[in-house]
Amino acid sequence: MVTGNEYAHPVAARREPSTPPLFEAAVEAILGMSWRSELKVEEIPAPQKIAPYAVAISAEVAVNDAELGSGRLVLLHDPAGSASWDGDFRCVTYARADVDPEMVADPLLTEVGWSWLIDALERNAATYSSPSGTVTAVSSRSFGGIATDPPRAEIELRASWTPAVGSGADVVRHLRAWSELLCLTAGLPPLPDGVVPIAPRRSGTWLR
């Protein structure tokens, strides 16, 4: 598991002997990422058929052991480029969190949810293009034998964008934007300017 304070296992990544140096730099950026303490990040299997190279992580947003939200991020790379991506890298993300049931009735909630992604990218100077996605807000109420269960509501964002990647530092900007998106979705504000997450203790080697 990869947490905000340590790396017990490497993040899963699909690599070949001829892995492009730029993808290697992206992998190293994820390995060395300093996550907020509220994020519990771990490796997940990367997709096998979407792109020649891929790395994937998931995260839970938790405060005092109470889970507030969750999400995952896949970074895809095709050295030959992809017309549908308008580039050779693509970020694909999913984020969800429980919200106050009254919020779901707000017709602007989905627009606000999309703005969390765009604002996070711009606030972290993460250059991007071709963003797309959906934001869904749903509520549920129990009946019959479980009628006493409280109403539930959640917001879910599925999105992708093409990051401008020329170095590992560029990847870090997108990782920071993604972590900020997860926290915003879960109701946590961005870190104040000048506050830096604790650097992780690195260990292990990358899995193929």
C-alpha positions as CSV (number, residue, x, y, z in Angstrom):
1,M,0.0,0.0,0.0
2,V,1.1,3.5,-0.8
3,T,0.0,6.0,1.9
4,G,0.7,9.7,2.5
5,N,3.6,8.7,4.7
6,E,5.3,5.6,3.3
7,Y,5.6,3.3,0.3
8,A,5.3,-0.3,1.4
9,H,4.8,-1.6,-2.2
10,P,5.5,-0.2,-5.6
11,V,2.6,1.0,-7.7
12,A,1.6,-1.5,-10.4
13,A,2.9,-0.6,-13.8
14,R,3.1,-2.5,-17.1
15,R,6.7,-2.2,-18.4
16,E,8.7,-3.8,-21.1
17,P,12.5,-3.9,-21.6
18,S,12.1,-1.1,-24.2
19,T,10.0,1.1,-22.0
20,P,10.2,4.7,-23.3
21,P,12.3,7.0,-21.0
22,L,9.4,9.5,-20.7
23,F,7.1,6.8,-19.4
24,E,9.9,5.7,-17.0
25,A,10.0,9.3,-15.8
26,A,6.2,9.2,-15.3
27,V,6.4,6.0,-13.2
28,E,9.2,7.5,-11.1
29,A,7.1,10.6,-10.5
30,I,4.3,8.5,-9.1
31,L,6.8,6.5,-7.0
32,G,8.2,9.6,-5.5
33,M,4.9,11.5,-5.1
34,S,4.2,13.1,-1.7
35,W,0.5,12.6,-1.0
36,R,-1.7,14.4,1.5
37,S,-2.1,12.5,4.8
38,E,-5.8,12.1,4.1
39,L,-5.1,10.1,1.0
40,K,-4.4,6.3,1.2
41,V,-3.0,5.4,-2.2
42,E,-2.4,1.9,-3.4
43,E,-1.5,0.0,-6.6
44,I,-4.2,-1.5,-8.8
45,P,-3.8,-3.5,-12.0
46,A,-3.3,-1.3,-15.1
47,P,-5.5,-1.8,-18.2
48,Q,-3.9,-4.2,-20.7
49,K,-5.4,-3.3,-24.1
50,I,-6.0,0.5,-24.1
51,A,-2.4,1.6,-24.6
52,P,1.1,0.0,-24.9
53,Y,2.1,1.4,-21.5
54,A,-0.1,2.1,-18.5
55,V,0.2,2.7,-14.7
56,A,-2.8,2.8,-12.3
57,I,-3.4,3.8,-8.7
58,S,-6.5,4.1,-6.5
59,A,-7.0,6.2,-3.4
60,E,-9.3,6.5,-0.4
61,V,-9.9,9.9,1.2
62,A,-10.2,9.4,5.0
63,V,-10.1,11.5,8.1
64,N,-9.9,9.9,11.5
65,D,-10.5,6.5,9.8
66,A,-13.8,7.7,8.3
67,E,-13.9,7.3,4.5
68,L,-15.1,10.4,2.8
69,G,-14.5,9.5,-0.8
70,S,-12.5,7.4,-3.2
71,G,-11.1,7.4,-6.7
72,R,-8.6,6.0,-9.2
73,L,-6.3,7.3,-11.8
74,V,-4.9,5.6,-14.9
75,L,-2.0,7.1,-16.9
76,L,-1.8,5.8,-20.4
77,H,1.0,6.2,-22.9
78,D,1.3,5.5,-26.6
79,P,4.6,6.7,-28.0
80,A,3.1,6.8,-31.5
81,G,0.4,9.2,-30.3
82,S,-3.4,8.8,-30.5
83,A,-5.7,10.9,-32.6
84,S,-8.5,10.5,-30.1
85,W,-6.3,11.7,-27.3
86,D,-4.6,14.5,-29.3
87,G,-1.3,13.5,-27.7
88,D,0.7,10.5,-26.5
89,F,-0.4,10.5,-22.8
90,R,-3.9,10.3,-21.4
91,C,-5.2,10.6,-17.8
92,V,-8.4,8.7,-17.0
93,T,-10.0,9.2,-13.6
94,Y,-12.9,8.3,-11.5
95,A,-13.8,10.0,-8.2
96,R,-16.8,9.7,-5.9
97,A,-17.9,10.9,-2.5
98,D,-21.0,11.0,-0.3
99,V,-22.7,14.4,-0.1
100,D,-25.5,16.0,1.8
101,P,-28.8,14.8,0.2
102,E,-30.0,18.4,-0.1
103,M,-27.0,19.1,-2.4
104,V,-28.3,16.7,-5.0
105,A,-31.3,18.9,-5.6
106,D,-29.1,21.8,-6.6
107,P,-29.1,21.9,-10.5
108,L,-25.6,23.4,-10.4
109,L,-24.0,20.6,-8.5
110,T,-22.8,18.7,-11.6
111,E,-21.3,21.9,-13.1
112,V,-19.6,22.6,-9.8
113,G,-18.2,19.0,-9.8
114,W,-16.7,19.5,-13.3
115,S,-15.2,22.8,-12.2
116,W,-13.3,21.0,-9.4
117,L,-11.3,19.1,-12.0
118,I,-10.6,22.1,-14.3
119,D,-9.8,24.4,-11.3
120,A,-7.4,21.8,-9.8
121,L,-5.6,21.4,-13.1
122,E,-5.2,25.1,-13.5
123,R,-4.3,25.8,-9.9
124,N,-1.5,23.3,-10.1
125,A,-0.2,24.6,-13.5
126,A,-0.9,21.2,-15.0
127,T,-1.1,21.9,-18.7
128,Y,-3.7,19.8,-20.5
129,S,-6.0,19.6,-23.5
130,S,-9.0,17.7,-24.8
131,P,-10.8,17.2,-21.4
132,S,-14.0,15.2,-21.4
133,G,-16.2,13.5,-18.9
134,T,-19.5,13.2,-17.0
135,V,-20.6,14.2,-13.5
136,T,-23.5,12.3,-11.9
137,A,-25.3,13.3,-8.7
138,V,-27.8,10.7,-7.3
139,S,-29.8,10.2,-4.2
140,S,-31.4,7.1,-2.7
141,R,-34.0,6.5,0.1
142,S,-34.7,3.2,1.7
143,F,-38.2,1.6,2.2
144,G,-39.8,-1.4,3.8
145,G,-37.7,-3.3,6.2
146,I,-34.8,-0.8,5.9
147,A,-36.9,2.3,5.9
148,T,-35.1,3.6,9.0
149,D,-31.8,3.8,7.0
150,P,-30.9,7.5,6.4
151,P,-31.2,8.9,2.9
152,R,-28.0,8.7,0.9
153,A,-26.6,10.9,-1.9
154,E,-23.3,10.9,-3.8
155,I,-21.5,12.7,-6.6
156,E,-19.5,10.8,-9.1
157,L,-17.1,12.1,-11.7
158,R,-15.6,10.2,-14.6
159,A,-13.2,12.2,-16.7
160,S,-10.1,12.1,-19.0
161,W,-7.7,14.6,-20.3
162,T,-4.5,14.8,-22.3
163,P,-1.6,16.0,-20.1
164,A,1.3,17.8,-21.6
165,V,4.2,15.6,-20.4
166,G,7.8,16.5,-21.2
167,S,9.3,15.4,-17.8
168,G,8.5,13.8,-14.5
169,A,7.9,17.2,-13.1
170,D,4.9,17.6,-15.5
171,V,3.4,14.4,-14.2
172,V,3.7,15.6,-10.6
173,R,1.6,18.6,-11.5
174,H,-1.2,16.4,-12.7
175,L,-0.8,14.1,-9.7
176,R,-1.3,17.1,-7.4
177,A,-4.3,18.2,-9.4
178,W,-5.8,14.7,-9.2
179,S,-5.3,14.5,-5.4
180,E,-6.8,17.9,-5.0
181,L,-9.8,16.8,-7.1
182,L,-10.4,13.8,-4.8
183,C,-10.2,16.0,-1.7
184,L,-12.5,18.6,-3.1
185,T,-15.0,15.9,-4.1
186,A,-14.8,14.6,-0.5
187,G,-15.4,18.1,1.0
188,L,-11.8,18.9,1.9
189,P,-10.2,22.2,0.9
190,P,-7.0,22.5,-1.1
191,L,-3.8,22.7,1.0
192,P,-2.8,26.4,1.8
193,D,-0.1,27.8,-0.4
194,G,3.3,26.9,1.0
195,V,2.1,23.7,2.8
196,V,3.8,20.6,1.4
197,P,2.8,17.0,2.1
198,I,5.3,14.9,4.0
199,A,7.7,13.1,1.6
200,P,7.2,9.3,1.5
201,R,9.8,6.8,2.5
202,R,10.7,5.0,-0.7
203,S,11.2,1.2,-0.8
204,G,10.8,-1.6,-3.3
205,T,11.1,-1.8,-7.1
206,W,8.5,-1.5,-9.7
207,L,6.3,-4.5,-10.6
208,R,6.1,-5.5,-14.3
